[in-house]
């Protein structure tokens, strides 16, 4: 343990954040923040500083109506359209201007309603998640929410904790911090309490723990010197858009949307120039061009994505899966490797003491008695609780405990020195059999055979040994032991675990067991659950491999046994480097490092606070079947979102291209700007039901990845098919019905809306629609309802104002034939496309360099409003 030594007071400049505090002795830092290490701040002083410094947060999840509205209005095309409508009104085209204005308002309102509702869902979700840290206030340590920390708070750091603020260390016990999120350095950094020279780089501030880093080993006490945006982590996060952490899929969508914007810009400019050359009114040409551009761009795409994620979070909650952020839903669907512990997931997690097996002349009761004596505290862990719950555990043992050497993951043992009523002192050691037996002398062969038999049966075993008490109690004293016997525990496999493993395999997820238990025990459990002849690696084996060798070994290994927290984290990091989509499921303090390292950290509601804080997803029931539900839901959301994208980049693109082409040879505009906008509005309204749609089973069997090349090929392949039927409609209207401008526009409005809306039933599945794949009822009703509205509009009183004219009955007979032929052609094209054109290399997910900073920023986020908040430097 390292404790800061008092230093004589000396004049220094006041601290400026963690860099300034690192150069000062601890006593001066405490003096400047007017706090005593043992007492902490008073409650009233905390409130005063909260009002001054604000929340300890670098991100917010508060739904802001104005921000959502501005997000809807930020499209430059909409702005130009509004300007053009105003100009149209000024030159006397009042009715057209009003209609366009109403349609634009309805479109913005529809997007605002859905996106704001999704923002409120994210805010409600965030309000359920709390990250805590232990803080000394009013002389008592107690857990508080990390966002309530203020400069001057005295906090305690433990293994697996995310450092909650920039902290000047006061007391250190073997503290190491993983600072890769800030410095990129993969190795943990040793910490002390010593000051450093002024101007020392951030990576060398040994006397400080920095916000957002992770406690890799040891523990410490420190004083907060900077919070929120004034921290080093906060300064980095401030340069990122941390208000809403977007997924890679959403980032890809935005990039693709920009591609469509560029296409629309080129198309708009060309159409406008051509129409001006053809001597058409400039205002009409401009409005028509802008309307086509709006029709091509997926205006409601953000709303569809947000609505899908928000609806998915509600469904996952019903399935007992709580996601901390909406982004986690998609990440969960992208998982293809799951590392999980054994106890409680594959087994019942209810450990029962079965029997004691003596190694010599002692009785089973005496072996059990020694085991009861060698505990850190009564009922301190599941195995000890099982011992104390046994009938023999109820018997009081008249001994005095003199010293304890706690369990750690390197030694894998606990030792105590006890003194009996006769005054005889004995050291008792209990721990992993392999480790204890290595330190024993003259181990009977029968004991080794008994141990092998218990392992082969899949039972958990603890060895107990003794020796005369040494003068002190250190790890060096845990040698020359005499084996007393074995304590055998039962933790049978769950009955439903085999089915859950099968479901995960059907989802394309490789399950690998990471456990501190014996390798043979874990292999037996895996074999009993149908995982076959599992290959095992131990912690010793892992230490002998470099990262490249370990990456190759992970592929063929199912069980990682007798591993430490560092081993778990290293396994996850190496697997993530080899391929994305890595999840880790754990519930103990020793799992926190691996939970932080995974793409998706998963814990359970009954887990330790440290594990739940480190996790991205919380299972309300420790069951792999629940996890399988969550993964399937994540993939379902992705599949439904991609349906909208494919629709918007095929039929919608084809229809707008048809409008552009028709305007070149017709003597009039093929559709009025207000009609194009109304068509787009009705179409988008029907697509908002896509998040409710059913998803084919084969779409859930593999991880979901964003593939912009696939979508581009889909657009190029299916867009022209849509245009073929548009031009067929033009021919019918001109040469069969000899339509004038109003009737021509009415006919094409109805046909284009029907084809681009109903094609969802073909595009939504790779199977035969309706017969082998059934759409959801809301989607069916929405699509048919919109088509019906479009069909009857030309016959309503609104027709004249919208520029429509009633259509002859024969048109609708032709329409049915065209729609049927169109869907049939799409079905044939779909089979060809997925068999030939869609064969591409596997897309490997690649996250941006700031992803872990952005995910960690969500840890320090708030939805609360703080009265009187003024953001300032941490200490001034």
BELLINWO-V703591 format. One record per pair of residues at least 6 apart in sequence whose ideal C-beta (glycine too) atoms are under 6 Angstrom apart, sorted by the first residue. I is the first residue (numbers start at 1). J is the second residue. If there is no record, write none. Layout:
BEGIN
i:I j:J
i:I j:J
END
This chain:
BEGIN
i:1 j:173
i:2 j:172
i:2 j:192
i:2 j:193
i:3 j:171
i:4 j:26
i:4 j:170
i:4 j:193
i:6 j:27
i:7 j:25
i:7 j:27
i:12 j:24
i:12 j:28
i:15 j:21
i:15 j:32
i:15 j:875
i:17 j:226
i:17 j:874
i:18 j:166
i:18 j:208
i:18 j:225
i:18 j:226
i:21 j:29
i:21 j:168
i:21 j:225
i:22 j:196
i:22 j:205
i:22 j:207
i:22 j:208
i:23 j:195
i:23 j:198
i:24 j:195
i:25 j:195
i:26 j:170
i:26 j:193
i:29 j:168
i:33 j:152
i:35 j:41
i:35 j:152
i:37 j:154
i:37 j:170
i:39 j:139
i:40 j:136
i:40 j:137
i:40 j:154
i:41 j:137
i:41 j:152
i:41 j:153
i:42 j:138
i:43 j:138
i:46 j:150
i:49 j:150
i:50 j:150
i:51 j:868
i:53 j:150
i:53 j:227
i:54 j:866
i:54 j:869
i:54 j:871
i:55 j:147
i:55 j:862
i:55 j:866
i:56 j:147
i:56 j:149
i:56 j:165
i:56 j:227
i:56 j:228
i:57 j:147
i:57 j:228
i:57 j:860
i:57 j:861
i:57 j:862
i:58 j:229
i:58 j:234
i:58 j:237
i:58 j:857
i:58 j:860
i:59 j:242
i:59 j:857
i:59 j:858
i:59 j:861
i:60 j:243
i:60 j:861
i:61 j:122
i:61 j:123
i:61 j:126
i:61 j:861
i:61 j:863
i:62 j:123
i:62 j:863
i:63 j:119
i:63 j:120
i:63 j:123
i:68 j:112
i:68 j:115
i:68 j:116
i:68 j:119
i:69 j:112
i:72 j:108
i:72 j:111
i:72 j:112
i:77 j:293
i:77 j:294
i:80 j:290
i:81 j:290
i:84 j:286
i:84 j:287
i:84 j:290
i:85 j:97
i:85 j:100
i:85 j:101
i:88 j:96
i:88 j:97
i:88 j:283
i:89 j:97
i:99 j:674
i:100 j:674
i:103 j:677
i:103 j:678
i:103 j:681
i:106 j:681
i:107 j:681
i:111 j:300
i:111 j:303
i:114 j:303
i:114 j:307
i:115 j:303
i:115 j:306
i:118 j:306
i:118 j:307
i:118 j:310
i:121 j:310
i:122 j:326
i:123 j:863
i:125 j:313
i:126 j:863
i:127 j:863
i:129 j:324
i:130 j:145
i:131 j:146
i:131 j:613
i:131 j:859
i:132 j:143
i:132 j:145
i:133 j:146
i:133 j:155
i:133 j:164
i:134 j:141
i:134 j:143
i:134 j:156
i:135 j:144
i:135 j:153
i:135 j:155
i:136 j:154
i:146 j:164
i:147 j:862
i:149 j:164
i:149 j:165
i:149 j:224
i:149 j:227
i:151 j:224
i:151 j:227
i:151 j:874
i:151 j:875
i:153 j:224
i:154 j:223
i:156 j:221
i:157 j:215
i:157 j:220
i:158 j:219
i:159 j:215
i:159 j:589
i:160 j:589
i:160 j:592
i:160 j:610
i:161 j:215
i:162 j:214
i:162 j:859
i:163 j:209
i:163 j:211
i:163 j:213
i:165 j:211
i:165 j:224
i:165 j:227
i:166 j:210
i:166 j:211
i:166 j:225
i:166 j:226
i:166 j:231
i:167 j:209
i:167 j:222
i:167 j:224
i:168 j:208
i:168 j:222
i:168 j:223
i:168 j:225
i:169 j:191
i:169 j:193
i:169 j:207
i:169 j:220
i:169 j:222
i:170 j:221
i:170 j:222
i:171 j:221
i:172 j:191
i:172 j:192
i:172 j:193
i:172 j:220
i:173 j:218
i:173 j:219
i:174 j:217
i:174 j:218
i:175 j:191
i:175 j:218
i:175 j:220
i:176 j:188
i:176 j:190
i:176 j:216
i:176 j:217
i:176 j:218
i:177 j:189
i:177 j:209
i:177 j:213
i:177 j:215
i:177 j:216
i:178 j:188
i:178 j:214
i:178 j:216
i:179 j:185
i:179 j:189
i:179 j:213
i:180 j:186
i:181 j:212
i:181 j:852
i:181 j:853
i:181 j:856
i:182 j:210
i:183 j:203
i:188 j:216
i:191 j:206
i:192 j:206
i:193 j:207
i:194 j:207
i:195 j:207
i:202 j:232
i:210 j:232
i:211 j:231
i:211 j:233
i:212 j:233
i:212 j:856
i:214 j:596
i:225 j:874
i:226 j:874
i:227 j:874
i:228 j:234
i:229 j:238
i:229 j:871
i:230 j:873
i:230 j:874
i:236 j:853
i:237 j:857
i:240 j:850
i:240 j:854
i:242 j:854
i:242 j:857
i:245 j:327
i:245 j:854
i:245 j:858
i:247 j:327
i:247 j:330
i:248 j:706
i:249 j:330
i:249 j:706
i:250 j:305
i:252 j:706
i:252 j:708
i:256 j:708
i:257 j:298
i:260 j:296
i:260 j:297
i:261 j:297
i:264 j:293
i:264 j:296
i:264 j:297
i:267 j:660
i:268 j:289
i:268 j:293
i:271 j:289
i:271 j:660
i:272 j:285
i:272 j:289
i:275 j:285
i:276 j:285
i:287 j:673
i:288 j:669
i:288 j:673
i:291 j:673
i:291 j:676
i:291 j:677
i:292 j:656
i:292 j:659
i:292 j:660
i:295 j:656
i:295 j:676
i:295 j:680
i:296 j:656
i:298 j:648
i:300 j:684
i:304 j:644
i:305 j:641
i:307 j:691
i:308 j:637
i:308 j:640
i:308 j:641
i:308 j:691
i:309 j:326
i:309 j:329
i:311 j:691
i:312 j:329
i:312 j:633
i:312 j:637
i:313 j:323
i:313 j:326
i:315 j:633
i:316 j:630
i:316 j:633
i:319 j:629
i:320 j:620
i:320 j:621
i:320 j:626
i:321 j:630
i:322 j:618
i:323 j:329
i:323 j:617
i:324 j:616
i:325 j:858
i:328 j:616
i:328 j:617
i:329 j:634
i:329 j:637
i:330 j:634
i:331 j:599
i:331 j:600
i:332 j:600
i:332 j:630
i:332 j:631
i:332 j:634
i:333 j:634
i:333 j:635
i:333 j:638
i:333 j:704
i:334 j:581
i:334 j:703
i:334 j:704
i:335 j:581
i:335 j:583
i:335 j:600
i:335 j:631
i:336 j:508
i:336 j:509
i:336 j:581
i:336 j:703
i:337 j:510
i:337 j:575
i:337 j:582
i:338 j:509
i:338 j:511
i:338 j:583
i:339 j:512
i:339 j:514
i:339 j:584
i:340 j:585
i:341 j:515
i:341 j:586
i:342 j:513
i:342 j:515
i:342 j:522
i:343 j:349
i:344 j:622
i:345 j:624
i:346 j:493
i:346 j:497
i:346 j:525
i:347 j:491
i:347 j:493
i:348 j:494
i:351 j:382
i:351 j:386
i:351 j:489
i:351 j:491
i:352 j:386
i:352 j:490
i:353 j:386
i:353 j:387
i:353 j:390
i:353 j:489
i:354 j:488
i:354 j:490
i:355 j:488
i:356 j:364
i:356 j:367
i:356 j:368
i:356 j:485
i:356 j:487
i:357 j:450
i:357 j:485
i:357 j:486
i:358 j:364
i:358 j:367
i:358 j:485
i:359 j:444
i:359 j:447
i:359 j:483
i:359 j:485
i:362 j:484
i:367 j:484
i:367 j:485
i:368 j:392
i:370 j:428
i:370 j:464
i:370 j:484
i:371 j:387
i:371 j:430
i:371 j:464
i:371 j:487
i:372 j:387
i:372 j:393
i:373 j:418
i:373 j:428
i:374 j:416
i:374 j:428
i:374 j:430
i:375 j:384
i:376 j:406
i:376 j:414
i:378 j:388
i:379 j:385
i:379 j:388
i:386 j:489
i:387 j:393
i:398 j:421
i:399 j:418
i:399 j:420
i:400 j:419
i:401 j:416
i:401 j:418
i:402 j:417
i:402 j:419
i:403 j:417
i:403 j:473
i:404 j:416
i:405 j:415
i:405 j:473
i:407 j:414
i:409 j:564
i:411 j:475
i:412 j:431
i:412 j:432
i:412 j:435
i:413 j:429
i:413 j:431
i:413 j:435
i:414 j:430
i:415 j:427
i:415 j:429
i:415 j:478
i:416 j:428
i:417 j:425
i:417 j:427
i:417 j:469
i:417 j:473
i:418 j:426
i:419 j:425
i:425 j:469
i:426 j:466
i:426 j:469
i:427 j:467
i:427 j:469
i:428 j:466
i:429 j:465
i:429 j:478
i:429 j:481
i:430 j:462
i:430 j:464
i:433 j:451
i:433 j:461
i:433 j:463
i:436 j:463
i:436 j:465
i:437 j:443
i:439 j:478
i:439 j:479
i:439 j:481
i:440 j:465
i:440 j:481
i:440 j:483
i:441 j:480
i:443 j:483
i:454 j:461
i:454 j:488
i:455 j:518
i:455 j:520
i:455 j:521
i:458 j:521
i:458 j:524
i:458 j:525
i:459 j:488
i:460 j:489
i:460 j:491
i:461 j:486
i:461 j:488
i:462 j:487
i:463 j:486
i:464 j:484
i:464 j:485
i:465 j:481
i:465 j:482
i:465 j:483
i:465 j:484
i:466 j:482
i:466 j:484
i:467 j:480
i:467 j:481
i:470 j:477
i:493 j:525
i:493 j:528
i:493 j:529
i:497 j:529
i:498 j:529
i:498 j:530
i:500 j:624
i:500 j:625
i:500 j:628
i:501 j:511
i:501 j:529
i:503 j:628
i:504 j:511
i:504 j:628
i:507 j:631
i:508 j:701
i:508 j:702
i:512 j:558
i:513 j:522
i:513 j:559
i:514 j:560
i:514 j:568
i:515 j:522
i:515 j:561
i:519 j:536
i:519 j:538
i:519 j:561
i:522 j:559
i:522 j:561
i:523 j:534
i:523 j:536
i:523 j:559
i:526 j:534
i:526 j:558
i:531 j:558
i:534 j:558
i:534 j:559
i:535 j:556
i:535 j:557
i:535 j:558
i:536 j:559
i:536 j:561
i:537 j:557
i:537 j:560
i:538 j:561
i:538 j:562
i:539 j:562
i:539 j:563
i:539 j:564
i:539 j:567
i:542 j:567
i:547 j:574
i:550 j:574
i:551 j:574
i:551 j:578
i:554 j:575
i:565 j:590
i:565 j:593
i:568 j:594
i:569 j:593
i:569 j:594
i:569 j:597
i:572 j:582
i:572 j:584
i:572 j:594
i:572 j:597
i:572 j:598
i:573 j:597
i:575 j:582
i:576 j:582
i:580 j:845
i:581 j:703
i:582 j:598
i:582 j:599
i:583 j:598
i:583 j:600
i:583 j:602
i:584 j:594
i:584 j:595
i:584 j:598
i:584 j:601
i:585 j:602
i:586 j:595
i:586 j:611
i:587 j:603
i:587 j:604
i:587 j:607
i:587 j:611
i:588 j:608
i:588 j:611
i:589 j:608
i:589 j:610
i:591 j:611
i:592 j:610
i:592 j:611
i:592 j:614
i:595 j:601
i:595 j:614
i:595 j:615
i:596 j:614
i:600 j:616
i:601 j:614
i:601 j:615
i:601 j:616
i:602 j:615
i:602 j:617
i:603 j:611
i:603 j:612
i:603 j:615
i:603 j:618
i:604 j:619
i:604 j:622
i:605 j:618
i:605 j:620
i:619 j:626
i:632 j:700
i:635 j:700
i:635 j:704
i:636 j:695
i:638 j:704
i:639 j:695
i:639 j:699
i:640 j:690
i:640 j:691
i:640 j:693
i:643 j:690
i:643 j:764
i:644 j:687
i:644 j:690
i:645 j:711
i:646 j:714
i:646 j:763
i:647 j:760
i:649 j:711
i:649 j:715
i:650 j:715
i:650 j:718
i:650 j:719
i:651 j:722
i:651 j:756
i:651 j:759
i:652 j:756
i:653 j:715
i:653 j:719
i:654 j:719
i:654 j:722
i:654 j:723
i:655 j:752
i:655 j:756
i:657 j:723
i:658 j:723
i:658 j:726
i:659 j:670
i:659 j:671
i:662 j:670
i:662 j:730
i:663 j:670
i:668 j:741
i:671 j:745
i:672 j:803
i:675 j:745
i:675 j:749
i:679 j:749
i:679 j:753
i:682 j:786
i:683 j:756
i:683 j:757
i:686 j:757
i:686 j:782
i:686 j:783
i:686 j:786
i:689 j:778
i:689 j:779
i:689 j:782
i:692 j:776
i:692 j:778
i:693 j:775
i:693 j:776
i:693 j:779
i:694 j:776
i:696 j:765
i:696 j:767
i:696 j:773
i:705 j:843
i:705 j:845
i:707 j:843
i:713 j:837
i:717 j:833
i:717 j:837
i:721 j:825
i:721 j:829
i:725 j:755
i:725 j:818
i:725 j:822
i:729 j:748
i:729 j:751
i:732 j:814
i:733 j:739
i:733 j:744
i:733 j:747
i:742 j:805
i:743 j:805
i:746 j:794
i:746 j:804
i:746 j:805
i:746 j:807
i:747 j:807
i:747 j:811
i:750 j:790
i:750 j:791
i:751 j:815
i:753 j:790
i:754 j:787
i:754 j:819
i:755 j:822
i:757 j:783
i:757 j:786
i:757 j:787
i:759 j:826
i:760 j:783
i:761 j:769
i:762 j:769
i:762 j:823
i:762 j:826
i:762 j:827
i:765 j:773
i:766 j:834
i:767 j:773
i:794 j:804
i:794 j:806
i:794 j:807
i:795 j:806
END
